[in-house]
Amino acid sequence: MSRSPAAPHEAITAERTTAPDDTCAIEAQALVKTFASGRRREPIRALDELTLRVRPGEIFGLLGPNGAGKSTTVRILATLSQPDSGSVRVAGIDALADPAAVRRSIGLVSQKPSAAPMMTGRESLEMAARIHGLDRRAARRRTNELLDRFGLADAADRLTKTYSGGMNRKLDVAIGLVNRPAVLFLDEPTTGLDPEARAQMWAEIARMAAGHEQADGTRVTVLLTTHYLDEADHLSDRLAIVDQGRIVAEGTPELLKSQLRGDSVVVELADTAAADLAAARLAGHPDLREVTREGRIVRARTDHGAAVVPSALAMLEQSGVVVASATVARPSLDDVYLRHAGRAFEAVA
């Protein structure tokens, strides 16, 4: 999905700090965060000098495998955790000096459900609205708006424990939007959803980015963490790939993919034991380069697309290597990750 460049935020509200047009909506500088890992073990360095800048009004994707540091970054940006060192500004506010002001300016949709299972959807939204300072009448009005928008009006008075996974996730996002935030953090918002529910969530995220959430048409800045490469490719204006607490690649999806010359050839072998031999043989092919192997998968790049596959398969067959499948495709975000982090993206269970 292509969109025009993000428009800068206009005035946010009297309760928020208005940032000049040339400032970032989110700015993290040299973040370090460590966690204890037991008496005799070295601390785990979750963030290692991570630096991140998100422009006002854009959707910014944060990608990485489990343990890469994505959720730790979101928790620090949302003032739920403090870094060991580094600086953080969100919506023009110093998050370490004035976390309360940041919380008034943001919405957060975490991986865990935010609604109490023994409350109704309506009660959950109204409570969130009151916590954010809306009076009873305004809270009821905002609740009705969000119930209608997310298609939850018919289930509004049911206990949330009876909701499906997709309905609960919609409710979580609605709660995150109840205060009309300038910045919204979505931490893996579609994990576990079926394809239809994922598509609906994508549509809502795009709607926010288009400026339909705020009364004045201001575009909400969205920071989205996800395991799904297609999701990041589809939604993000820009994205960053995180590995071992560092940003290893950053840019628009098209820019990152365009930096990889040629097509990707992926060969899946019938037997892992033959992987080293297969990689060695393909490395000797005159039209293949950047040959890597991971388990039963051998990858390479080529300028000749599908034309090179028959000869590559013939080389493997002559060496007694049994191939289960072979594909050729244009560069993908998985190829980008492989280039920068040295391995393919982890599969999501």
Disulfide bonds with the S-S distance in Angstrom:
none
